[in-house]
Amino acid sequence: MNRLTQVRRLAGVGTRFLIVGGLSTLIEVGVFNLLVYVFGWDLVAAKITASLVALVNAYIGNREWTFRHRDRRSRTSELFWFLLTNAVCTGLGAALVWVGVEALRGILGHAPGAFAVNVVNLFSIGIIVLVRFALYHWVVFRVAPKTVETVQPAETDQPAS
């Protein structure tokens, strides 16, 4: 496969990934705001919960659309790597939100408002999108390794002399 074909294929996968991610982001932001500003949840707990809710959409969309062309390996193995990747990304996202909000609190001298918190949240999502794409592409939904078939000598029906 030549370089241009590889770039086009990666661009197609990346576009589908961004569409699935965009929908997942809308779900995550909606649930995050609902939990924080309607139900009064802690920011980090809301971030983790919202990420987990959006995760369901992300798995189905990425498995069945974005990376559907990949050879499927064991569903158990794929789910393991998907959940591990997303646990790491969720933790990183929550840490980014916490650090960002605390940095704003230090700069402003008071708790930041909803707009600032959402800017920090969206910034964290942007960073996580890049990390997730790399991990989904090369770890979770990777191309199954090609097996090398060994050629066995043909058996003949000739009697031994």
Accessible surface in RSA format (square Angstrom, percent):
REM  Atomic radii and reference values for relative SASA: ProtOr
REM  Chains: A
REM  Algorithm: Lee & Richards
REM  Probe-radius: 1.40
REM  Slices: 20
REM RES _ NUM      All-atoms   Total-Side   Main-Chain    Non-polar    All polar
REM                ABS   REL    ABS   REL    ABS   REL    ABS   REL    ABS   REL
RES MET A   1   140.34  72.7  59.11  39.1  81.22 193.4  73.62  62.6  66.72  88.4
RES ASN A   2    96.92  66.8  82.59  79.8  14.33  34.5  43.09 103.7  53.83  52.0
RES ARG A   3   183.48  77.0 176.85  90.1   6.63  15.8  63.53  86.8 119.95  72.7
RES LEU A   4   103.22  57.5  98.07  70.2   5.16  13.0 100.71  70.7   2.51   6.8
RES THR A   5    57.41  40.8  56.27  57.0   1.14   2.7  37.23  50.0  20.18  30.5
RES GLN A   6    78.47  43.9  73.16  53.5   5.31  12.6  23.48  50.0  54.99  41.7
RES VAL A   7    85.03  56.0  83.39  75.5   1.64   4.0  84.33  73.3   0.70   1.9
RES ARG A   8   159.41  66.9 148.77  75.8  10.64  25.3  54.42  74.4 104.99  63.6
RES ARG A   9   129.81  54.5 118.31  60.3  11.50  27.4  41.28  56.4  88.53  53.7
RES LEU A  10    72.56  40.4  69.48  49.7   3.08   7.7  71.00  49.9   1.55   4.2
RES ALA A  11    57.67  53.0  45.08  69.6  12.59  28.6  56.09  79.0   1.58   4.2
RES GLY A  12    25.05  30.9   0.00   N/A  25.05  30.9  24.13  66.2   0.92   2.1
RES VAL A  13     1.32   0.9   1.32   1.2   0.00   0.0   1.32   1.1   0.00   0.0
RES GLY A  14    15.35  18.9   0.00   N/A  15.35  18.9  15.33  42.1   0.02   0.0
RES THR A  15    76.23  54.2  73.71  74.7   2.51   6.0  49.45  66.4  26.78  40.5
RES ARG A  16    53.27  22.4  53.27  27.2   0.00   0.0  11.83  16.2  41.44  25.1
RES PHE A  17     9.36   4.7   9.30   5.8   0.06   0.2   9.30   5.6   0.06   0.2
RES LEU A  18   109.29  60.9 101.30  72.5   7.99  20.1 102.05  71.7   7.24  19.5
RES ILE A  19    98.77  56.2  90.36  67.3   8.41  20.3  96.22  69.3   2.55   6.9
RES VAL A  20    10.08   6.6   7.62   6.9   2.46   5.9  10.08   8.8   0.00   0.0
RES GLY A  21    17.82  22.0   0.00   N/A  17.82  22.0  17.29  47.5   0.52   1.2
RES GLY A  22    34.34  42.3   0.00   N/A  34.34  42.3  31.72  87.0   2.62   5.9
RES LEU A  23    94.84  52.8  91.19  65.2   3.65   9.2  92.44  64.9   2.40   6.5
RES SER A  24    11.21   9.5  11.01  14.7   0.20   0.4  11.21  23.9   0.00   0.0
RES THR A  25    29.23  20.8  28.06  28.5   1.17   2.8  20.77  27.9   8.46  12.8
RES LEU A  26   130.33  72.6 121.32  86.8   9.01  22.6 121.83  85.6   8.50  22.9
RES ILE A  27    54.47  31.0  47.05  35.1   7.42  17.9  54.13  39.0   0.34   0.9
RES GLU A  28    12.75   7.3  12.75   9.6   0.00   0.0   0.00   0.0  12.75  10.4
RES VAL A  29    33.71  22.2  33.71  30.5   0.00   0.0  33.71  29.3   0.00   0.0
RES GLY A  30    39.83  49.1   0.00   N/A  39.83  49.1  34.44  94.5   5.38  12.1
RES VAL A  31    31.59  20.8  30.62  27.7   0.97   2.3  31.01  26.9   0.58   1.6
RES PHE A  32     0.00   0.0   0.00   0.0   0.00   0.0   0.00   0.0   0.00   0.0
RES ASN A  33    38.42  26.5  37.24  36.0   1.19   2.9  24.17  58.2  14.25  13.8
RES LEU A  34    85.01  47.3  81.60  58.4   3.41   8.6  84.13  59.1   0.88   2.4
RES LEU A  35    17.80   9.9  17.80  12.7   0.00   0.0  17.80  12.5   0.00   0.0
RES VAL A  36    18.38  12.1  11.05  10.0   7.33  17.7  11.05   9.6   7.33  19.9
RES TYR A  37   103.14  48.2  69.62  39.6  33.52  87.2  68.54  51.5  34.59  42.6
RES VAL A  38   100.08  65.9  69.08  62.5  31.00  74.7  72.81  63.3  27.28  74.0
RES PHE A  39   125.59  62.8  95.95  59.4  29.64  77.1 101.96  61.8  23.63  67.6
RES GLY A  40    62.82  77.5   0.00   N/A  62.82  77.5  30.67  84.2  32.15  72.0
RES TRP A  41   105.91  42.5  91.07  44.1  14.84  34.9  80.68  43.0  25.23  40.9
RES ASP A  42    95.13  66.6  78.44  78.1  16.69  39.5  39.85  93.8  55.27  55.1
RES LEU A  43    40.24  22.4  38.67  27.7   1.57   3.9  38.67  27.2   1.57   4.2
RES VAL A  44    45.29  29.8  45.29  41.0   0.00   0.0  45.29  39.4   0.00   0.0
RES ALA A  45    42.10  38.7  35.68  55.1   6.43  14.6  41.29  58.1   0.82   2.2
RES ALA A  46     0.00   0.0   0.00   0.0   0.00   0.0   0.00   0.0   0.00   0.0
RES LYS A  47     4.39   2.1   4.39   2.7   0.00   0.0   2.41   2.2   1.98   2.1
RES ILE A  48    66.14  37.6  66.14  49.3   0.00   0.0  66.14  47.6   0.00   0.0
RES THR A  49    42.81  30.5  42.29  42.9   0.52   1.2  27.56  37.0  15.26  23.1
RES ALA A  50     0.00   0.0   0.00   0.0   0.00   0.0   0.00   0.0   0.00   0.0
RES SER A  51     6.93   5.9   3.29   4.4   3.64   8.4   0.88   1.9   6.05   8.5
RES LEU A  52    90.96  50.7  85.74  61.3   5.21  13.1  86.10  60.5   4.85  13.1
RES VAL A  53    69.55  45.8  60.07  54.4   9.48  22.8  64.85  56.3   4.70  12.7
RES ALA A  54     4.35   4.0   4.21   6.5   0.15   0.3   4.35   6.1   0.00   0.0
RES LEU A  55    20.21  11.3  17.81  12.7   2.41   6.1  20.04  14.1   0.17   0.5
RES VAL A  56    97.48  64.1  92.62  83.8   4.86  11.7  97.34  84.6   0.14   0.4
RES ASN A  57    36.92  25.5  30.87  29.8   6.05  14.6  12.23  29.4  24.69  23.9
RES ALA A  58    11.19  10.3  11.19  17.3   0.00   0.0  11.19  15.8   0.00   0.0
RES TYR A  59    30.72  14.3  30.72  17.5   0.00   0.0  30.72  23.1   0.00   0.0
RES ILE A  60   102.25  58.2 101.54  75.6   0.71   1.7 102.17  73.6   0.08   0.2
RES GLY A  61    16.56  20.4   0.00   N/A  16.56  20.4  16.11  44.2   0.46   1.0
RES ASN A  62     2.52   1.7   2.52   2.4   0.00   0.0   0.00   0.0   2.52   2.4
RES ARG A  63     1.57   0.7   1.57   0.8   0.00   0.0   0.28   0.4   1.30   0.8
RES GLU A  64    88.17  50.6  73.40  55.5  14.76  35.2  39.10  75.6  49.07  40.1
RES TRP A  65    95.93  38.5  95.93  46.4   0.00   0.0  76.84  41.0  19.09  31.0
RES THR A  66     0.00   0.0   0.00   0.0   0.00   0.0   0.00   0.0   0.00   0.0
RES PHE A  67     0.00   0.0   0.00   0.0   0.00   0.0   0.00   0.0   0.00   0.0
RES ARG A  68   128.58  54.0 111.60  56.9  16.98  40.4  37.94  51.9  90.64  54.9
RES HIS A  69    82.39  45.0  48.11  33.4  34.28  87.7  56.28  58.0  26.10  30.4
RES ARG A  70    20.65   8.7  13.85   7.1   6.80  16.2   3.47   4.7  17.18  10.4
RES ASP A  71    84.38  59.1  75.51  75.2   8.87  21.0  20.85  49.1  63.54  63.4
RES ARG A  72   113.02  47.5  81.94  41.8  31.07  74.0  49.03  67.0  63.99  38.8
RES ARG A  73    44.08  18.5  25.57  13.0  18.50  44.1  31.77  43.4  12.30   7.5
RES SER A  74    65.75  55.6  47.00  62.7  18.74  43.2  46.48  99.0  19.27  27.0
RES ARG A  75   103.54  43.5  95.49  48.7   8.04  19.1  52.01  71.1  51.53  31.2
RES THR A  76   107.36  76.4 102.89 104.3   4.47  10.7  70.12  94.2  37.25  56.3
RES SER A  77    36.96  31.2  30.25  40.4   6.71  15.5  25.28  53.8  11.68  16.4
RES GLU A  78     3.76   2.2   3.76   2.8   0.00   0.0   0.34   0.7   3.42   2.8
RES LEU A  79    66.98  37.3  66.98  47.9   0.00   0.0  66.98  47.0   0.00   0.0
RES PHE A  80   112.58  56.3 106.54  66.0   6.04  15.7 111.79  67.8   0.79   2.3
RES TRP A  81    91.45  36.7  91.45  44.3   0.00   0.0  77.09  41.1  14.37  23.3
RES PHE A  82     2.54   1.3   2.54   1.6   0.00   0.0   2.54   1.5   0.00   0.0
RES LEU A  83    96.62  53.8  92.41  66.1   4.21  10.6  93.01  65.3   3.61   9.7
RES LEU A  84    78.52  43.7  74.14  53.0   4.38  11.0  77.78  54.6   0.74   2.0
RES THR A  85     7.20   5.1   4.03   4.1   3.18   7.6   3.18   4.3   4.03   6.1
RES ASN A  86     1.09   0.8   0.71   0.7   0.38   0.9   0.86   2.1   0.23   0.2
RES ALA A  87    62.98  57.9  45.12  69.6  17.86  40.6  53.66  75.6   9.33  24.7
RES VAL A  88    85.88  56.5  76.94  69.7   8.94  21.6  83.81  72.8   2.07   5.6
RES CYS A  89     0.78   0.6   0.00   0.0   0.78   1.8   0.05   0.1   0.74   0.8
RES THR A  90    10.46   7.4   8.58   8.7   1.88   4.5   9.52  12.8   0.93   1.4
RES GLY A  91    37.75  46.6   0.00   N/A  37.75  46.6  32.52  89.2   5.23  11.7
RES LEU A  92    70.76  39.4  64.63  46.2   6.12  15.4  68.64  48.2   2.11   5.7
RES GLY A  93     1.27   1.6   0.00   N/A   1.27   1.6   1.27   3.5   0.00   0.0
RES ALA A  94     6.89   6.3   6.29   9.7   0.60   1.4   6.58   9.3   0.31   0.8
RES ALA A  95    48.22  44.3  41.12  63.5   7.10  16.2  47.77  67.3   0.45   1.2
RES LEU A  96    46.37  25.8  41.08  29.4   5.28  13.3  41.35  29.0   5.02  13.5
RES VAL A  97     0.03   0.0   0.03   0.0   0.00   0.0   0.03   0.0   0.00   0.0
RES TRP A  98   141.47  56.8 138.77  67.2   2.70   6.3 121.82  65.0  19.66  31.9
RES VAL A  99    82.48  54.3  80.48  72.9   2.00   4.8  81.75  71.0   0.74   2.0
RES GLY A 100    17.27  21.3   0.00   N/A  17.27  21.3  16.50  45.3   0.77   1.7
RES VAL A 101     4.19   2.8   4.19   3.8   0.00   0.0   4.19   3.6   0.00   0.0
RES GLU A 102    66.20  38.0  58.73  44.4   7.47  17.8  19.14  37.0  47.06  38.4
RES ALA A 103    52.61  48.4  38.51  59.4  14.10  32.1  50.77  71.5   1.84   4.9
RES LEU A 104    44.45  24.8  44.45  31.8   0.00   0.0  44.45  31.2   0.00   0.0
RES ARG A 105    93.08  39.1  91.81  46.8   1.28   3.0  41.93  57.3  51.16  31.0
RES GLY A 106    63.97  78.9   0.00   N/A  63.97  78.9  38.84 106.6  25.13  56.3
RES ILE A 107   137.66  78.3 105.05  78.3  32.61  78.6 111.53  80.3  26.13  70.9
RES LEU A 108    82.23  45.8  57.98  41.5  24.25  61.0  61.61  43.3  20.61  55.5
RES GLY A 109    67.18  82.8   0.00   N/A  67.18  82.8  34.47  94.6  32.71  73.3
RES HIS A 110   112.26  61.4 104.51  72.6   7.76  19.8  84.54  87.1  27.72  32.3
RES ALA A 111    58.62  53.9  43.82  67.6  14.79  33.6  43.82  61.7  14.79  39.2
RES PRO A 112    14.01  10.2   1.43   1.3  12.58  45.7   1.55   1.3  12.47  77.5
RES GLY A 113    47.56  58.6   0.00   N/A  47.56  58.6  38.89 106.7   8.67  19.4
RES ALA A 114    48.22  44.3  39.67  61.2   8.55  19.4  39.67  55.9   8.55  22.6
RES PHE A 115   166.86  83.5 158.20  98.0   8.66  22.5 163.12  98.9   3.74  10.7
RES ALA A 116    24.13  22.2  20.75  32.0   3.39   7.7  23.15  32.6   0.98   2.6
RES VAL A 117     4.03   2.7   4.03   3.7   0.00   0.0   4.03   3.5   0.00   0.0
RES ASN A 118    28.07  19.4  28.06  27.1   0.01   0.0  17.03  41.0  11.05  10.7
RES VAL A 119    74.76  49.2  73.06  66.1   1.70   4.1  73.33  63.7   1.43   3.9
RES VAL A 120    16.90  11.1  15.06  13.6   1.84   4.4  16.74  14.5   0.15   0.4
RES ASN A 121     0.14   0.1   0.14   0.1   0.00   0.0   0.05   0.1   0.10   0.1
RES LEU A 122    90.60  50.5  82.93  59.3   7.67  19.3  83.28  58.5   7.33  19.7
RES PHE A 123   134.45  67.3 125.08  77.5   9.36  24.4 132.65  80.4   1.80   5.1
RES SER A 124     0.35   0.3   0.35   0.5   0.00   0.0   0.35   0.7   0.00   0.0
RES ILE A 125    16.88   9.6  16.08  12.0   0.79   1.9  16.86  12.1   0.01   0.0
RES GLY A 126    36.82  45.4   0.00   N/A  36.82  45.4  32.51  89.2   4.32   9.7
RES ILE A 127    58.95  33.5  57.63  42.9   1.32   3.2  58.17  41.9   0.78   2.1
RES ILE A 128     6.51   3.7   6.51   4.9   0.00   0.0   6.51   4.7   0.00   0.0
RES VAL A 129    34.04  22.4  33.71  30.5   0.32   0.8  34.04  29.6   0.00   0.0
RES LEU A 130   133.35  74.3 125.71  89.9   7.65  19.2 126.79  89.0   6.56  17.7
RES VAL A 131    49.71  32.7  44.99  40.7   4.72  11.4  49.69  43.2   0.02   0.1
RES ARG A 132    39.41  16.5  39.41  20.1   0.00   0.0  11.78  16.1  27.64  16.7
RES PHE A 133    37.70  18.9  37.70  23.3   0.00   0.0  37.70  22.9   0.00   0.0
RES ALA A 134    37.95  34.9  36.64  56.6   1.31   3.0  36.80  51.8   1.15   3.0
RES LEU A 135    54.55  30.4  54.55  39.0   0.00   0.0  54.55  38.3   0.00   0.0
RES TYR A 136     1.13   0.5   1.13   0.6   0.00   0.0   1.08   0.8   0.05   0.1
RES HIS A 137    25.83  14.1  23.69  16.5   2.13   5.5   7.25   7.5  18.58  21.6
RES TRP A 138   156.94  63.0 141.39  68.4  15.56  36.5 120.10  64.0  36.85  59.8
RES VAL A 139    45.34  29.8  44.11  39.9   1.23   3.0  45.13  39.2   0.21   0.6
RES VAL A 140     0.19   0.1   0.00   0.0   0.19   0.4   0.00   0.0   0.19   0.5
RES PHE A 141     2.41   1.2   0.00   0.0   2.41   6.3   2.41   1.5   0.00   0.0
RES ARG A 142    86.99  36.5  84.56  43.1   2.43   5.8  25.85  35.3  61.14  37.1
RES VAL A 143    80.43  52.9  69.33  62.8  11.10  26.8  69.33  60.2  11.10  30.1
RES ALA A 144    21.38  19.7  19.62  30.3   1.76   4.0  19.70  27.7   1.68   4.5
RES PRO A 145    96.21  70.1  76.33  69.6  19.89  72.3  86.99  71.8   9.22  57.3
RES LYS A 146   185.64  90.6 156.48  96.0  29.16  69.4 105.91  95.3  79.72  84.9
RES THR A 147   121.05  86.1  96.12  97.4  24.93  59.4  76.20 102.3  44.85  67.8
RES VAL A 148   137.37  90.4 110.10  99.7  27.27  65.7 113.82  98.9  23.56  63.9
RES GLU A 149   151.59  87.0 128.42  97.2  23.18  55.2  47.19  91.3 104.41  85.2
RES THR A 150   107.19  76.2  83.63  84.8  23.56  56.2  70.23  94.3  36.95  55.9
RES VAL A 151   142.79  94.0 112.69 102.0  30.10  72.5 116.65 101.4  26.14  70.9
RES GLN A 152   134.38  75.1 117.63  86.0  16.74  39.9  53.93 114.8  80.45  61.0
RES PRO A 153   115.07  83.9  94.27  85.9  20.80  75.6 106.19  87.7   8.89  55.2
RES ALA A 154    93.23  85.7  62.02  95.7  31.21  71.0  70.99 100.0  22.24  58.9
RES GLU A 155   171.01  98.2 138.00 104.4  33.01  78.6  55.55 107.4 115.46  94.3
RES THR A 156    95.16  67.7  68.76  69.7  26.40  62.9  53.06  71.3  42.11  63.7
RES ASP A 157   152.57 106.9 118.88 118.3  33.69  79.7  44.65 105.1 107.92 107.6
RES GLN A 158   144.97  81.1 125.27  91.5  19.70  46.9  37.29  79.4 107.68  81.7
RES PRO A 159   123.68  90.1  98.55  89.8  25.13  91.3 110.23  91.0  13.45  83.6
RES ALA A 160   106.47  97.9  66.55 102.7  39.91  90.8  76.90 108.3  29.56  78.3
RES SER A 161   160.20 135.4  82.88 110.6  77.31 178.1  78.32 166.8  81.88 114.7
END  Absolute sums over single chains surface
CHAIN  1 A    10179.4       8368.5       1810.9       7313.7       2865.7
END  Absolute sums over all chains
TOTAL         10179.4       8368.5       1810.9       7313.7       2865.7
